[in-house]
Amino acid sequence: MPLIVPPAPAPALLSVLAALSSPSAVREARTPALRTAEGPLDADHPLPVHVFEPASVPGGLPQARLAGWRFHIRSGAVVVAAGETVLTADGWVFSRFAEGPYLASTERALGQADALPDTYQPHLLSVPSMYMMALWLHTVPRTDAATAQPDPADLLVPLAPAPPGIAAHRVYRMVELAPVLSVWLAPPPLAGSPA
């Protein structure tokens, strides 16, 4: 079934398009594929990027905080980079261009998700303490991306490279990975306290 992609805030898209039209921003980007791309560049596949945070209640699901939007930058049919935005006090602003293994992995995971029988809202999920990114498939496809929170029925598709013990591109139910993620999200014990 088709994925229902939440609409990106217009200022987020405009900031990426402005960066793409700036020769100095593209030239200074640390993305060789973007600097050498021929032809017009376009931003598509906007995905909200959330950071996983500890559960608000013991034993609950981790919480998600909207941290930005990521757009795939295409040169023709080829994804050459990602354009990222962040929310500041002044609104959505361009953050950086990026490339690397998560680009192709995200495209692959979106293809996997598109082939699933149910409809989902796709998000990117970052777990910095695990150096992990995943495609989060939210079961409430028309929710506001800014307020979306994990649901036990949601799915996660870890992107490659995935942390040890977690298979990249395997579709997990949220409740399967939540206990593992919660261990990594838990604050370390205070010095001198029982662990």
C-alpha positions as CSV (number, residue, x, y, z in Angstrom):
1,M,0.0,0.0,0.0
2,P,1.2,3.5,-0.5
3,L,3.0,5.4,2.2
4,I,1.4,8.6,3.3
5,V,4.3,11.1,3.7
6,P,3.6,14.0,6.0
7,P,4.0,17.4,4.4
8,A,7.2,19.1,5.2
9,P,7.0,22.7,6.5
10,A,7.3,25.0,3.5
11,P,10.2,26.9,5.2
12,A,12.2,23.7,5.5
13,L,11.8,22.9,1.8
14,L,12.5,26.5,0.8
15,S,15.7,26.5,2.9
16,V,17.0,23.4,1.2
17,L,16.1,24.7,-2.3
18,A,17.8,28.0,-1.5
19,A,21.0,26.1,-0.4
20,L,20.8,24.0,-3.7
21,S,20.6,27.2,-5.7
22,S,23.7,28.7,-3.9
23,P,26.9,27.8,-5.7
24,S,28.9,28.4,-2.6
25,A,26.8,26.1,-0.4
26,V,27.0,23.3,-2.9
27,R,30.7,23.9,-3.6
28,E,31.6,23.9,0.1
29,A,29.4,20.8,0.9
30,R,31.4,17.8,1.9
31,T,29.5,15.7,-0.5
32,P,31.6,14.9,-3.6
33,A,28.6,13.4,-5.5
34,L,26.6,16.7,-5.0
35,R,29.6,18.8,-6.2
36,T,30.0,16.8,-9.3
37,A,26.3,16.2,-10.2
38,E,25.3,17.4,-13.6
39,G,22.0,18.9,-14.5
40,P,19.3,20.3,-12.3
41,L,19.1,19.2,-8.6
42,D,15.8,18.6,-6.9
43,A,14.7,17.9,-3.3
44,D,12.2,15.1,-2.8
45,H,11.2,12.4,-0.3
46,P,10.8,14.8,2.7
47,L,11.0,12.7,5.9
48,P,10.7,14.0,9.4
49,V,13.7,13.1,11.5
50,H,13.0,12.2,15.1
51,V,15.4,11.4,18.0
52,F,14.5,8.6,20.3
53,E,14.5,9.6,24.0
54,P,13.9,7.6,27.2
55,A,10.3,6.5,28.0
56,S,8.4,8.9,30.2
57,V,7.1,6.0,32.3
58,P,9.2,2.9,33.4
59,G,8.6,0.1,31.0
60,G,6.9,2.3,28.4
61,L,7.9,2.9,24.8
62,P,10.7,5.4,24.1
63,Q,9.5,8.9,23.2
64,A,10.2,10.7,19.9
65,R,11.2,14.3,19.5
66,L,11.1,16.0,16.1
67,A,14.6,17.2,15.3
68,G,14.5,18.1,11.7
69,W,13.5,17.2,8.1
70,R,15.7,15.3,5.6
71,F,15.2,15.7,1.8
72,H,16.8,13.4,-0.8
73,I,18.6,15.5,-3.4
74,R,18.3,14.0,-6.8
75,S,20.2,14.6,-10.0
76,G,17.8,13.1,-12.5
77,A,16.9,9.6,-11.1
78,V,19.9,9.3,-8.9
79,V,20.0,10.3,-5.2
80,V,23.3,12.2,-4.7
81,A,22.9,13.7,-1.2
82,A,20.5,14.6,1.5
83,G,19.6,18.1,2.5
84,E,18.9,18.5,6.2
85,T,17.0,21.2,8.1
86,V,16.7,22.0,11.8
87,L,14.2,24.0,13.8
88,T,15.6,27.1,15.4
89,A,14.0,30.0,17.3
90,D,13.6,31.7,13.9
91,G,12.0,28.7,12.3
92,W,13.2,25.9,9.9
93,V,16.7,26.5,8.5
94,F,19.0,24.6,6.3
95,S,21.6,22.6,8.3
96,R,23.8,20.7,5.9
97,F,24.2,18.4,2.9
98,A,25.1,14.8,3.7
99,E,25.9,11.6,1.8
100,G,26.8,8.1,2.9
101,P,25.4,4.7,3.3
102,Y,22.1,5.9,4.9
103,L,21.0,7.4,1.6
104,A,20.8,4.2,-0.4
105,S,19.6,2.3,2.7
106,T,16.7,4.8,3.2
107,E,15.7,4.4,-0.5
108,R,15.7,0.6,0.0
109,A,13.8,0.7,3.2
110,L,11.1,3.0,1.6
111,G,10.8,0.4,-1.1
112,Q,10.3,-2.3,1.5
113,A,7.7,-0.2,3.3
114,D,5.8,0.5,0.1
115,A,5.4,-3.2,-0.5
116,L,3.8,-3.8,2.9
117,P,0.1,-4.6,3.0
118,D,-0.9,-1.7,5.4
119,T,-0.6,2.0,5.1
120,Y,2.0,3.8,7.2
121,Q,3.5,7.3,7.7
122,P,7.3,7.1,7.2
123,H,9.7,8.9,9.6
124,L,13.4,8.6,10.1
125,L,14.4,7.7,13.6
126,S,17.8,8.5,15.1
127,V,19.2,6.7,18.2
128,P,22.5,8.6,18.7
129,S,23.7,6.5,21.6
130,M,23.6,3.4,19.3
131,Y,24.8,5.1,16.2
132,M,21.5,3.9,14.6
133,M,19.1,5.2,12.1
134,A,15.8,3.5,11.2
135,L,12.8,4.0,9.0
136,W,9.9,4.3,11.5
137,L,6.6,3.3,10.0
138,H,3.9,4.9,12.1
139,T,0.5,3.1,12.0
140,V,-1.4,6.4,12.3
141,P,-0.8,7.6,8.7
142,R,-2.4,11.0,9.0
143,T,-0.9,12.2,12.3
144,D,1.0,15.5,12.6
145,A,4.7,14.7,12.2
146,A,5.6,17.1,14.9
147,T,3.6,15.3,17.6
148,A,3.9,11.7,16.4
149,Q,4.8,9.2,19.1
150,P,5.7,5.5,18.9
151,D,2.9,3.0,19.1
152,P,3.3,-0.7,19.9
153,A,2.0,-1.6,16.4
154,D,4.5,0.6,14.6
155,L,7.3,-0.9,12.6
156,L,11.0,-0.1,12.4
157,V,13.4,-0.9,9.6
158,P,17.0,-0.4,10.8
159,L,19.1,1.2,8.1
160,A,22.5,-0.1,7.1
161,P,24.9,0.0,8.8
162,A,23.0,-1.2,11.8
163,P,24.4,-1.8,15.3
164,P,25.7,-5.3,16.2
165,G,22.8,-7.6,17.0
166,I,20.2,-5.7,15.0
167,A,19.7,-6.8,11.4
168,A,19.6,-4.0,8.8
169,H,16.5,-4.0,6.6
170,R,14.6,-6.5,8.7
171,V,11.1,-5.2,9.5
172,Y,10.7,-5.2,13.3
173,R,7.6,-4.5,15.4
174,M,8.2,-1.5,17.7
175,V,7.7,-3.7,20.7
176,E,10.5,-6.1,19.6
177,L,13.1,-3.4,19.5
178,A,11.8,-1.1,22.3
179,P,13.4,-3.1,25.1
180,V,16.8,-3.0,23.4
181,L,16.5,0.7,22.6
182,S,15.4,1.5,26.2
183,V,18.6,0.0,27.6
184,W,20.7,2.2,25.4
185,L,18.5,5.3,26.1
186,A,18.6,4.8,29.9
187,P,20.9,7.3,31.7
188,P,24.0,5.7,33.2
189,P,23.8,5.0,37.0
190,L,25.2,7.6,39.2
191,A,28.7,7.0,40.6
192,G,28.5,5.0,43.8
193,S,24.9,3.9,43.3
194,P,24.0,0.2,42.8
195,A,23.8,-0.6,39.1
